[in-house]
Amino acid sequence: MNGLLLGLQFFTSIPVRKELPMETKDVTRMYIALPFIGGLIGLAMFAVAVLFTDAIGTGPLLAAVFVVLTGIALTGGLHLDGFADVGDAFFSYRDREKRLEILDDPRIGAFGTMAIVLLILVKIALFHELLLRHTEWLPLFLAVPILSRVGMNSYFITTRPAKEKGIAHFFIGKLLKGKLIGWSIFLGTAALTGLGLWLDSITLPVTLGLVLVAGLFLFRRWSLNNFGGVSGDLCGAFIEGMEALLWLAIIICI
């Protein structure tokens, strides 16, 4: 339970006003709980989609806007902030040390602002397209946030820290990596298997699995080349970017 509460405390805007232990087992369980938290966020986004399209009767565009806003609100914009910071740092075209300094800067520059705006527009367009299909959405809304966080866990524990300080460095030092990677593989496989059973087809699950693995490999290599490792902001950027890629793959396949 402490792991779930820590996950809600660190990775969502849900208020958990309780001082929790942060020993190795607790931090490891927090990251194990992260895909489940993603599934809860996806469930809330699905509920908003149904509310606007079925109960209120709005068009898919307005529903898509509120679906995206729900995801942002429940994460407190944490991952979106990481995406913006990575955009500012990478497009500064400075050396690695300066890029890491930009990641630590709480201010958002022009490139970060453009990154946020473009990402939100892309996500609204993807959800609009999905809602136009009038398909059964729930398993998709559960699978995408689960898989993106499974991928983030794998990226986090297989990549060295970019800095010798900060929250990412602290958490990596607290993790039982073997246990976390085992759980991540299990949860990712379970999510894809469940999706395949629902669809009665392996095409989409296999496609999503390939997108996840390829995205993980390429992003890990890119972050090592440009930042020297992993950071909290890069983890947030991974989740946001991977969710967009997975939704795009779904739109293409269904």
N, C-alpha and C positions, 0 to 999 in steps of 0.2 A: 504493500500500500504506500509506503514511503517513496518508492520509486515513481509511482504514478503521480503522487502529490508533487514531488520534485519536478517532474516533467511538466505538469500544469503550471507550476510556479515559474519555471524558467522559459518555457516555450509557448505559453499562451497568455492571454490577458485575463484569464479567469483568476480572481483573487483567491490566493491560498495564504492566509495570514497566520502562518505557523512556522516556527523555527524547526527545521528538519535536519536530521543527521546527514552528513555528506561523506561517509566512509566509502571504501571501495565498493562494497556490495550495494550500497544505496545509489551511487552514481551509475554503476553498471545497470541496475534495474531501471533507473531513470531513462537510459537510452533504449533499453528493451521495451519500455512502455511507450516510447515516442511514436512508433507506427500505430499503436492502438489510439493514441491521442489524435494522430492524423486521421484515423478512421472516424473518430467522433466529430472532428471538424468537417469531414466530408459528409457525414450524416446530417449535420446542421445545414450545410450548403444545399443538400438535397431537399431538406424540409422547406427551405426558402424557395427553391425552384418550384416545388409543388404548390406552395402557398400562392405564389404570384401567377403561375400558369393555370392552375385548376380552381383554387378557392377564390382568388380575386379576379382572375380572368384577364390579366394583362397580356401584352404581346411578349414574345421571347426576348426582345432586346432589353426591355426594362427588367425582366426577370434575370437576365444575364448580368446586368449591372449590379443588382442586389445580391446575387450569388457571389460575385467577386468581392463586393464590400463585406459580406459575411465572413469570408475567408480572411480578409485583412483585419477585420475587427477582432476575430477570435485569436489570431496570432499576435495581436497588438502591433502589426506592421513590422515585427521583428525580422522576418526573413526578407521582406521587401526592403528594409533598411540595409540589410547586408548586400542585397542585389545592387542597390544604389551606390553603396560605398565601393563595391568591386568595380562598378562602372566608372566611377570617378578615378579610382586608382589605376586601372588598366589603361584608360584613354588619356591619362596624363602623359604617357610615353616617357616616364622618368625611370631611373634605375630602381632596382628591387627595394633598396632601403627606403627610398622616398615613397614608393608605392605602399609599403607597410606603414609608413607614417600617415599617409592619406587614409588608410583603412581605420586608423585610430582616431581620425579627426571626426568629431560628432556632426560637423557641418556638412551639408550636401551641396555639391557644386553643380555646374551646368550639365556635365555628362551623367551624373547621378540622377538628376531630375529627368533628363531625357530617357534614361534607362527605365525609371519607374513608369513614366507615362507610356512608353512603348509596350512595356510588359503588361500593364493594366489593359491597354487597348487590345493587345493580342488575346489576353484571357477573356475579355468580354466578347470578342469576335468568336472565339472557340466555343464558349458556352452558348452564345446565340445560335451558332450552327448546330450544336448538339441538341438544343431545345427545339429547333425546327424539325428534327428528325422524328419527334414523338415516339421515342423508343423507351424501354424500361431503363431508367437511369441509375437506380440505387446501387447495383453492384459496381458500376463505373465510378460513382462518387466515393465509394469506399476504397476501391482498388488503387486509384491514382495517388491519393495522399499517403496511403500505406506504403506503396512501392517507392515513392519519392523519398520517404524517410528511411526505408530499408536501405536504399542506395546511399543516402547521406551517412548512415551509420557505417556502411562498408567503406565509403570514402574517408570518413573521419579516422577510423582505426587502422587503415592501411597507409596513411600518409603522415609524414613527420610534421611536427608543428612548424609553422613559418616563423614563430617568435618564441623566445625562451621565457616568455611571461604571458599573462593574459588568461582569459577563461578557458580557451581551447587547450592551452598548455596544461592548465590545472586539471581539466577533466580527463585528458589523455593519460595523465599520470595516475589517475584514480580507477581506470577501467580494467576489468578482466576481459582482455581482448578475445581470447578463445571462446568464452561464453557468449559474448556479444555477437561475434561473427556467426556462431552456430545458430543463435536465435534469429539473426537477420536473414540468414539463408532459409531457415524454416518458415518464417513469416512471409517472406517474399514468395516462396514456392506455394505456400498455402493460399495466398491471395490470387496468384495466377491460376492455380488449380480450381479454386472456387469460381473464378470468372469463366474458365473453360467449361465447367459443368453447367453453369447458368446458360452459357451461349450454345452448349452442345457442339462446340467447335474449338479447335486448338489454334486457329489462325491468329486471332487477336491476342490471346495470352502469349504465344510464341513471339509475336511482333513486339509486344510490350516488354517482354523479357530481354529481347535483343537490343531494343532501344535503351533499356536501363543499363545493361552491361556495357554497351558501346559508349553511352553518355558518361558512365562512371569512369571508364578507362580514359576517355579523351579529356574529361574535366580534371581528373587527377594529374594527368601529364601536363596539361595547360597550367594548372595552379603551381606545380613544381617548377616549371620553366619560368613563370612570371612572378611568383611570390615566394618560392622556395619551400612551400609546404601548405599546410591547412591552417585556417583561422576560423573564428566564429562567423565572420562576415562571409567567408567563402562557403561555409556550410549553409548559411541562409540563401546565398545565391544559387547553390546547387539545388536546394529544394524548389525554389521558385522556377528556375530554368527547367528542371526535370519535369515538374508538373505540366508546364506548357508543352514540352516535347511529347509527353505521354498523351495529353489531350489531343494534340495534333495527330498523333499516330492513330488514336481512336477514331477521330473524324475521317481520316483517310480510309480506315478499314471497314467502318460500319456502313 
